[in-house]
């Protein structure tokens, strides 16, 4: 049986890079769903999505902190960093696709899958990774970076493997009187630069803080060991916040998972713009919708610049995160421009951001394709 | 609505009326009541807060509803976000000009001419911090003894030194953003290791442009030279937490209407509409302190602080023998749209009136509780604002940043205060809005008078608005006994409570400051090459003639003085702990206790005083 344990520092670095990639991959779907909601409706859904987007950004930053702590180099500009949607995420023995779509029942079903607490059934415990061939056209997340076709059972399991790897490598290092936490502390992003963002951001400097960081990511997503709240009984886990929207009811303290008993809430399932899911720039007719196409490209360029800025921020210039804030406002405006306008070639459907980042491998393929089609 | 549900629940009137074990009953869920409630709960005391408003804005959804109301309101004044509620009415625009001797009772505050004040306060959960500008300067040392130094106003029974520690507690509670270096002027000093909870917010581009034009220049006043420069204001809005705060422990911005962290107030995004209501709760409001107070549990994990909303305190009942407050009568209405209510009686050991300078005095007077000194309702103060506006020679990015980030503050103090009022000048980042109703007024002019449309209109608006400079002179007002709040049974609200009657004349000392301020503004505009557009309309409700010139004076909403603090029961209403001289278990807290207001917005100082009162209350209870 293939051992998926992390045994070298380089492997750990690659896993953490994949963790950043995974955390980032959830942001475009949540962000798009959030802005697809029409003004004046779905106040609760808007709040839920907004909170979760912010927390995913927190997770991305935490993953960068861990990578920095062990002397790694976060790089959000690597050609494979931004994924091609729909991308594949692990969900037990099968995968599911996460894509860019409007807020609605379908999107919510996907979001629940992203955050689902998935523990192996007894008969699969200790059975290693799940072998599954991913189509070469699909980005798969949550797999073993060393073996593309070997998938973790869940995101939680992916992180547990990282935690075990950190513990193992740190113990090994201790044995020879050293540590894996050799990273420059000034590269850590602390609450000075990021607060009120769904959790306390702390520097990662040792084993304890590294494990706490991983725990925070897991608990905010899935809840604490199946409970609906995260560890401090303070915040509802993402999964259960989405579940509130599905069930049309709030959870309150003492509730059992799946059975919210709080007040009812209203979700307007039609209260979102009908965007074309997983749109690509080439799908926007350059002759009929030149402005929309230009807007989509402009957004992608700006998003690419945003990832470059984050990369610099995570590489010793944390103050640059302050500059990222106004860019987030730009995104809102740019996305709304896309989402509120119809696509001529897709009657009844509106535009949407494509998140095809210039410089990424997939984007290169798209460009070639565009040339062929032209 | 992501916050814990239980925090949305309010107490039940019947249970409240039947309860005999409140240590402290607080009237008003503003910053004063919030601080006292939190301090008392942390000491294990049972607290009841009575709030006249609906309390709906305790929830994130309720807060967002206020924003929606504001966005859809045609008139964007301080009170626009807050729904009409006749049972807990508050002062609102528009106001009309009155002649001398004429009375207007058509608005909540009854006013008599000729001067009409547009001062406001907010009767809602969170109080006036729901719409404040969040500037948090401290009073200067000299402001505590203006009588001794300048022969003006009154001395405080407290020195700056006695209140300094409480200033620091207030700065912590509000989470003030400022840099010590910027605040060391006019003799203001800080201990060597002091840092504010958060780092100073940057000056706006407009501030910088104004500074460029005046830095290095000076003015002369009564033989003394005052250098000019734009200094950043300390502010109660989130910036970057200072890691050096609290001996290196850092500062953690927490607390909002919602206990969920993401809703606890984001970082200031420079929303120009942060007054009246910050869209992201970056600006402090008392709801943040209240959230902490509600979270405190007692020994058997019961909540120590209860809130009864829609509860309007109507009468303070005194035990004639001891002079102590026995109960408070409270009218609890069911619906803001109806006057139907039940009257309950609330018992407690200590009573705190923290309803704002006007409402607290009103309640005392309506209860027939004039003090030994006869000063309840008297000495009403509010900063007098004189607006001066001009067009800068170049585009200055007006409308970027929160409403005011910096100002010219070097004339807050000086020997000239023997003869005329001091002032602080706010540079308004939101253009001429306060003075002329811009940018709406500009838009109407460009469309109706100049027939602009499309790209020309856009360019026209940019050219017109982004050069707007508004200097708001916040002028000192000293206590004058005839400036006052009274009540009269002929003026009541739907619940039958007597409404406040305001009589106010802008004192000559202040008008001298205003006249100099106008001159000063002209000097600054000339140095900036800015074109003066200031015009005071004689038909303006706040128009005041002074030495053959006319000025439109605006209220600053910095209300103070109506239950003034002093050294004896004959010269004041409360002692230096804000305890009533006449009723030993009654505290009258807030701006009303302040003997002078200098040129500092009152909230930080009154918050500091409430920390002091909290200690005194706890001592009294033991």
Interface residues (C-beta under 8 A of the other chain):
Chain A: X43 X44 X47 X48 X50 X51 X54 X55 X190 X191 X192 X193 X195 X196 X197 X198 X199 X200 X234 X235 X236 X241 X250 X252 X253 X262 X263 X265 X322 X325 X329
Chain B: X1 X2 X4 X5 X6 X60 X61 X64 X238 X240 X241 X243 X250 X252 X253 X259 X260 X261 X262 X263 X264 X265 X266 X267 X269
